[in-house]
Amino acid sequence: MMRKVFLIGIKDLKIIFRDRAALVFMLLAPFLLTIGMGFVTGRFSGGSTGITDIPVVIVNQDQRELGDALVELLYSADLADLMDPGAADDPAAARQLIDSNGAAAAIVIPEGFTQSIMPADRSLLFGQGSQGEAVPIEVYTNPSSPVSAGIVKAIVDEFISRVEEVRLCTLTSLLQLQAGGVNPQDPRVDLDSLLQSAELSQPASLTLKTNAEGPEAVDFDLLAYFAPGMALMFLMYTVSYGGRSILTERARGTLPRLMVSPAKTAQILAGKVVGIFFTGMAQIGILILASAVFFQVKWGDPLGIMVLILAAVFGAAGWGMLITAIARTPAQVGSIGSAMMLIFGILGGSFINLEMMPPFLRTVSKITPNAWGLDGFTTLALGGTAVNLSEPITALLIMGGILFGVSVILFNRRGVMGQ
């Protein structure tokens, strides 16, 4: 049985890839649009990233050198076009602001942060006495703003790395003084001058604490957002094109001939679905491979990419089958499919970042495979792995399963496979 299903799917895949017009829409169009978005956002020219004025709330309870340095960095002219920082006195109020979607992230610099890195008791620098654990900075992120939140986390992580580098350099200098016969714990040794000379203009902390388990903060490449965005949008064309073949073969009389063959009706329908699935997998896979080769886009965890592609194609294929089950003619499938491609592309964030949309539209976008797929690809681009993709993958699988179930019911009622 599986062999027949597989052969029918491979046959449909070959037919689609022989159609030059279909290949233009499936591969060339999304690839060219990705290049265009790269130029618009400055990805190829070294200009602006296209993301500006990220709202971030800062709670500085430390009120000392390192805490003030981080605040100064966030308010600096270098980040003026990227960040829109605001201050708060209470961490609970800052978290509440995030929960109400008032900002992309809240940075809480706790009391004792500087002291845990630059202790007044110099013996603690050399492992003498009880230093205790380093006081962590907390970054509380907004799950509905993954790109902006990832950028904020990357900045704080860079600050952390810089301070740790400075601390180790300072400790090395003091150890060299000790080796030269100078006691670093002597009050006459100007430790503060050593620390200041280490250039804390772009520093950081020892520990980054986030509000949830998630990807490690990394530099975010906008093409890792726009490339899958375009691919997912045109995936809707691909699945509707594949579904249209069922009605086309029915109109031409080839489908009834298949029905009288030894293959069962369920096998034929399953083979058609497998053909749509194979085509979607090939389309997304080729576009991702091309962007990695030509644009050096770092997609992240290979296993996560594979699992996410499977889930995204399954969810989109469910919509393709539903369109086919509703439509009366192949032309209607094409019209409905093209309209849904554009609507889902807009709602799903292929053109406009979902963070810029009103809360109502962000909620509506959850019916599209585009939104869930982009959520997963963004997570991977920010350093996540397959473990961090449970929510989008589960949503896509449930979406596909429900849509396929509804499609089968509609097919049976209309007798599409039986006529």
N, C-alpha and C positions, 0 to 999 in steps of 0.2 A: 504493500500500500504506500509506504513512504517513498519508495523508488518512483512510483507513478506521480506522486505529488511533486517530488523534486524535479522530475523531467519536465512536467508542465511549467513549473516555475522558471526553470532554465530557458525553456523555449520562449516564454514571454519576455524574459530579460534580454535575450538575443534580438528579438523583434524590436524592442524599444531602443536598443543601442545601435540599431541599423537606421533608425529614423534621425536624419540630420537636424530637422527642425526641433525634435524633442531634445536632442543633445545640446542645442544652443540654449534652450530654456533651462535645462537641468544643470549644465556645467559652465558654459561660457558666460551667460548672463549673471549668475551670482558671483562668478570670479571677477568679472569686470566691475560690478557694483562694489565688491569688496575693495578693489584697487581705488575706485573713486572715493569711497569713504575714508580710505587711508590718506589720500591727498587732502580731503576736506578737513580732517582732524589733525593734519600735520604729522602723521606717522612717517611719511617719506621725506618730509622737508625739515624735520627737526623742530617744528613749531609747536603750537599749543596742543595739548592732548584732547581738547574739546570738552573737558570736565572742569567746571569752575565753581567758585563760591560754595564749597562743600560746608554745610553747617556743622560745626563741632562745638561742644560745650566743654569748658575746662574748669575743673574744681581743684585749685591749688591749696591744699591743706598743709603743704610742707613749708612754704614761705621762707625757703633758704636757697642757697646757691644753685643747686641742681634743679630744684623745682622751678625756680625763677628762670633758669636757662631754657627749660623746655617751653615755658609759657612765651618767652621772648622769641624762641624759634617759630612757634606757631603764629605769632603776630608779626613775624619779620616780613620785610619787603619781598624777599625771595618767594614767599608762599602767599603773597597778597592776592594774586590772581587765582589761586587754587583753593585757599581756605577762607572760610567766613567764621572765625572763632568768636565765641561769646563766653563770658565768665558766669559761674554759679558758686554759691557758698556751700550748698548742701548736696552730697552725693545722691541722696534719695531723690531730690528734686531733679537732678540731672538725669537719673535713670528714668524717672517718670516722663521727662521730656522726650527721651528716646522711645519709650513705649507708646507715646501718643504721636509718634512720627514727626516730632518737631525738629529733629536733627539726625545726622547720619551716624554720629558717634559721640560718646562722652568720655573724656579723659580725666580720671581721678588720680591726683598726685597726693598720696597719703602723708600724714604727718610722720616725720622720722625718716623720710626717703633719703634725704641728703646725708643724715647722720649714719644711716646704715652703710653708706658708701665712703663717706669722709668722716670717720669717727673722731671725736675730740680726743679720746684716749688712743694715743699712737701705738700702744702695745697691741691693739686689736688688728692693726695692719699686718702684723707679723705672726698672727695666729696665737697670741698670748691672751689669756683671759677668755671670757665668754662673750663672743660677739653677737650670737643669735642669728636668726635668718634675715636675709635682705628683705626690706620692705618693698613690695611690688607696686608698680603702676598698674592701674586697672583701666582697660579700654572696653567700654560697654557699647556694643555695636547694634545698629538697627538692621534686622534681617531683611527688611524690604529695600535696603540700599546697599547691596553687597559690594558694588564697585567702589562707591565713595568710602564705605567703611573699610574696605581693603586698603585703600590709599592711606587713610588715617593710621591704620595699624602699621603699614609699611614705614611711615614717617616716625612713629614712636619706636618701632623696632630699630630703625637706623640710629635714633637718639640713644637707645639702650646700648647698642653695639659700640658707639663712640665713647660713652662714659666708661664702659668696661675696658676699652682699649686704653683710655687715659689713666684709669686706676692701675692697670697692670704696668704701664710705662712708668708711672710715679713710683710704684712699689719697686720696680727694677732699679730706678735711680737711687732710692733709699738703700737698697741692698748693696749697690755699688759703693755708696758712701760708707756703709758699715764695713765692707771689705777693705776700704782704704783707711780704716782706723777711726772713722767718725761715727759717733753714736747717733743714729737717726732719731732716737727718743729724747735726745737732749733738747730742752726747750729753746736753746739758741739756734737750732736748725729751723729755718723758715719753711715749714711744711706747706703753709698756705701759698707761698710764692711758687713752690714747685707745682702745686696743683693748678694754679692760675696760668703758669707758663705752658701748661699742656694744651692750651687753646680749646676751651670748652664752648666755643661758639656754635658747634653743631653736635652736642653731646647726647647722652642717653642714660638708661638705668640698668640694673643687673637682671631684672626679671620683668617679663611682660605677662600680665594676667588678663585674660579675656573672659567675657561673660558666658561663653559656651565653647565646647570643643569645636575646632574648626581648622581651616587651612592656615598654615604659617604665612605671615605677611611677606609678600614679595612685590617686586615691581610689576605693575599691570600693563600689559600690551593691549591697546585698544583694538588691534586687529584680532586678538583672541576673543573679542566680543562681537565685532562686526562680521567677521568671517563666518562663524556659526550662525549668526543672525540672518545673513543672506542665504546660507545653505538651508536653514530650517524653513525660511519663507518659501523658497522654491521647491522644497520637499513637498509642500502641499500641491503644487502643480504635478509633481511626479506621481504622487499616490492617486490623484484624480485621473491622470492620464492612464495609469495602470488599470484603475477601476473601469474606465471608459471602454477598455478592450472587451470587457464582458458583454456590454450592450452592443458593441460593434460586431462581435462574432455572432451574437444572437440575430442581429439584423441581416447579416450576410449568410446566415444559415449554417455556419460552421459549428456553432454551439450545439444545435440539435443533433448534429452528426456525432459530436463527442458524447452526447448522452446515450446514444445507442451502442457505443463502444464498450469494451469490457470494464472500463473505468467507471466507478460509481460517481453519483452526483456529488457526494461529499468530497471525494478525491479531486474532482475537477475544480470545485470551488476553493478547496484548500490549496490546490496548485496555483490558481489565479492569485490567491492571497500571498502565497510564497513568492510568486513572481514580482508582485508589488514590493514585498519586503526586500527581496534581493536587489531590486532596482534602487530603492531608497538607501540601502546600505552602501551600494556602489557609489551613488551620487555623493553622499556625505563623506565617505571614505576618501574619494578622489579629491574633493575640495579641501579637506583637512590636510591630506598629504601634499597637495600643491602649495598651500599656504605655508606649510612647514619648510618645503624645499626652496620656494622662491622668495618668501618673506621672512624666513627664520622665526616663524611664530612658535613659541614654546607652549604646547598644549597641556603639558603636565603628565600625570600618571597614566601610562598606556592602558592599564587595566580599566581605570575609571573611564577613559575615553571610549573604549570598546563597549563597556556595559551601558554607558549613556547613549551611544549611537543606537544600540539595539533597542533600548527603551523608547527613544525619541521616534525612531522609525515605526515601531509598533503602535505608539499613540497616534502618529500621523496617518498610518495606514488604516486605522480604525475610522478616522474621518473620511478617508478616501472611499472606503466601502460603504459608509453611510450615504455619502453623496450619490454613489452608484445605485444604491437601493432606492433612493428617493426619486432620482431623475428618470424620465421616460425615454430619452434618446441620448446618444453619444454627445450631441451638440449641447444638450442641457448639462451634462456632466462637465464639459469644458467650460461653459459659462459660469456655473456655480463654483467649480474648482478655482477658476481665475479670480472670482470675487472673493472667495474665502482666503485665497493666497494673500491678497492685498490686505483684507481686514485682519486676518491673523498676524500678518507681518507688522501692521501698525500696533495692534493690541499687544502682541507678544514682545515688542521692544526691538524689532529688527531695524527700525529707523530712528526711533526716539527712546532713549533710556527710560525704563519703567519708573525710575525714581523721580522723573520729571512729570509724571502723570498724576492726576488727582487720585485719591484713595479709592474712589468708586471704580475707576478704570483699571487700577491695579488689581482689584478684586475680580473684575470681569475677565481680565487677562488670563486667569487661572484655568479657563476652559480651553485654552490653546496649548498645543504641544510646544509652540515656540517659546512661551514664557518659562515653562518648566525646563525645556532644553537649554535655554540661555542661562537660567539659574545654575544648572549643572556645569556648563562650560565655564562660566565665570568662577565658580568654586574651584575648578581644576586650574584655571589660569592664575588664581591667587595662591596656588600651592596645595590645594586639597587633594584627596585621594578618593578611591572608590568608597571607602568607609563613610565619607562625608556626603555621599550622593543619595542616601537612603530616601530622603523626602522627594526630590524630583523624580527619581526612578520609580518609586512606589506610585506616585501620582500618574506618571505616564503609563505604567502597566495597568492600573485600574481604569484609566481613560480608554485605552485600547480595548481592554476586555469588555467593558460596557458597550462601547460602540460596535464592536464585532457582534456581540450578542443581539443588539437591536437590529443590526443589518441582516443577520440571518433570519430573524423573525419577519422582517419586511420582504426579504427575498422569497420566503415560503408563502407569504400571503399573496404576493403578486404573481407567484409561479414563474419567476424569471428563469430559474434553472430547469423548469419542467416543460417549457414551451420551445 
